Amino acid sequence: MSNATRLILASLSLLSGWGGIAHARTGGDAVPAYGAVHAADGSANRPDPSLRYRVAFDTARAAPDPAQINPALERIARFMNLLAADGIHPKTGDVVAIVYGAATPSILADGEYRARFGRDNPNTALLRALRKAGVSIEVCSYALAGQKIARDAVADGVQVDLSAMVTLANLQLRGWAVIPG
């Protein structure tokens, strides 16, 4: 990697609020273009290939500005990329984003997002990339109702669950680790 490329990646990382230097790999990212990770050779407590990573992300946080990508969703991309960097790729559906609360508009289809915020949803490509990496994106029907969002306004591929509380409880009781938002 050239020094100019390193400088550009470092600058982009700092602009996005993440202070590390992006670690470029050849095809090692599970979620390309999102969730930058840095080289951490020699660090302890790395992903364990003997484990089955079944993880639920409690995703209730929104971006401070509707023009920005939701940092809670970006964090899920980072998790997937951290695992991929060590050669671990969870099975489809073993990583779940449970979206509710302030994060709910993050899963809107572009047309509805545009109607509410005057622009396309900045999370659309990230949601697509997460799903391609095998992450299940699920939204709480109570959060939809509370924010007056119709089911048909939800982006393609996003599952509508009864309740974030029930989903989180079900997954924990089935052995998923929950990472709070």
C-alpha positions in Angstrom: 0.0 0.0 0.0 1.4 3.4 -1.0 2.0 6.2 1.6 -0.6 8.3 -0.2 -3.2 5.5 0.1 -2.4 5.1 3.8 -2.7 8.9 4.3 -6.1 8.9 2.5 -7.4 6.0 4.6 -6.2 7.6 7.9 -7.8 10.9 6.9 -11.1 9.2 6.1 -11.0 7.3 9.4 -10.4 10.5 11.3 -13.2 12.3 9.5 -15.6 9.5 10.3 -14.9 9.8 14.0 -12.7 6.7 14.2 -9.2 7.4 15.3 -7.4 4.2 14.0 -5.7 3.7 10.7 -7.7 1.5 8.4 -6.1 -1.9 7.8 -6.4 -2.7 4.1 -6.7 -6.4 3.3 -7.2 -8.1 0.0 -10.8 -9.4 0.1 -10.8 -10.0 3.9 -13.7 -7.7 4.7 -17.1 -9.3 5.3 -18.7 -5.9 4.8 -16.6 -4.0 2.3 -16.5 -0.2 2.6 -18.0 -0.2 6.1 -16.7 -1.0 9.6 -13.0 -0.2 9.2 -10.7 -2.3 11.4 -7.0 -1.7 12.1 -4.1 -4.1 12.3 -3.8 -5.3 15.9 -1.1 -8.0 15.5 -0.1 -9.5 18.8 -3.3 -8.4 20.7 -5.0 -10.8 23.1 -8.5 -12.2 23.0 -8.9 -12.5 19.3 -11.8 -14.2 17.6 -11.9 -17.9 18.4 -12.4 -20.2 15.4 -13.7 -23.0 17.7 -16.7 -20.8 18.7 -20.0 -20.4 16.9 -20.6 -16.6 16.9 -24.3 -16.1 17.5 -24.6 -12.5 18.4 -27.6 -10.1 18.7 -26.9 -6.3 18.5 -29.3 -4.2 20.5 -29.6 -1.4 17.9 -31.5 1.6 19.4 -29.1 4.4 18.7 -29.5 6.8 15.8 -27.0 9.0 14.0 -26.9 12.6 15.3 -27.8 13.8 11.8 -30.2 12.0 9.4 -27.7 12.5 6.6 -25.2 10.3 8.4 -24.9 6.5 8.5 -26.2 5.0 11.7 -23.1 4.3 13.9 -24.8 1.3 15.5 -25.2 -0.4 12.1 -21.6 0.6 11.2 -20.5 -1.1 14.5 -22.1 -4.4 13.3 -20.1 -4.1 10.1 -16.9 -3.6 12.2 -17.7 -6.8 14.2 -18.2 -8.8 11.0 -14.9 -7.5 9.6 -13.1 -8.2 12.8 -14.2 -11.8 12.6 -13.4 -12.0 8.9 -9.9 -10.7 9.5 -9.2 -13.8 11.5 -11.0 -16.1 8.9 -14.3 -16.4 10.8 -17.5 -16.1 8.9 -20.7 -16.7 11.0 -23.5 -18.6 9.4 -26.3 -16.6 7.8 -28.7 -15.4 10.6 -26.2 -16.0 13.4 -25.6 -12.2 13.7 -28.8 -10.2 14.2 -29.4 -6.5 14.4 -32.5 -5.7 16.4 -33.6 -2.2 15.4 -35.9 -0.1 17.5 -36.2 3.3 19.3 -34.4 6.2 17.7 -32.7 3.9 15.2 -36.0 2.8 13.6 -35.8 5.3 10.7 -32.5 3.8 9.7 -34.3 0.9 8.1 -36.7 2.9 6.0 -36.8 2.5 2.2 -35.4 5.4 0.3 -38.8 6.8 -0.7 -40.1 7.0 2.8 -36.8 8.3 4.2 -36.8 11.0 1.5 -40.4 12.0 2.5 -39.3 12.3 6.1 -35.8 13.7 5.9 -35.5 15.2 2.3 -32.9 12.7 1.2 -32.3 9.1 0.4 -31.5 6.8 3.3 -27.7 6.9 3.9 -28.0 3.4 5.4 -29.4 1.7 2.3 -26.1 0.4 1.0 -24.9 -0.5 4.5 -28.1 -2.5 5.2 -27.6 -4.3 1.8 -24.0 -5.1 2.6 -24.8 -6.4 6.1 -27.5 -8.7 4.7 -25.0 -9.9 2.0 -22.6 -10.7 4.8 -25.4 -12.9 6.5 -26.6 -10.4 9.1 -30.3 -10.6 9.8 -31.8 -7.1 10.1 -35.0 -7.1 12.3 -37.2 -4.1 13.4 -39.7 -3.9 16.2 -43.3 -3.5 15.1 -44.0 -1.4 18.2 -41.2 1.0 17.2 -42.7 1.2 13.7 -46.2 1.9 15.1 -44.8 4.5 17.6 -43.0 6.4 14.8 -46.0 6.0 12.4 -44.0 3.9 9.9 -46.0 1.6 7.7 -44.7 -1.9 7.1 -44.4 -1.3 3.4 -42.1 1.7 4.2 -39.5 -0.7 5.5 -36.4 -1.4 3.3 -36.4 -4.7 1.4 -34.9 -7.6 3.3 -35.7 -6.1 6.8 -37.8 -8.5 8.9 -40.6 -7.0 11.1 -40.7 -8.7 14.5 -43.4 -8.4 17.1 -41.2 -6.7 19.7 -37.5 -5.9 20.2 -37.9 -7.1 23.8 -39.3 -10.5 22.8 -36.7 -10.9 20.1 -33.9 -10.1 22.5 -35.3 -12.5 25.1 -35.8 -15.3 22.6 -32.3 -15.0 21.2 -30.7 -14.8 24.6 -32.6 -17.9 25.8 -31.4 -19.7 22.7 -27.8 -18.9 23.5 -27.1 -15.7 21.5 -24.7 -13.1 23.1 -26.2 -9.6 23.2 -24.1 -6.6 22.5 -25.8 -3.5 23.9 -26.1 -0.5 21.6 
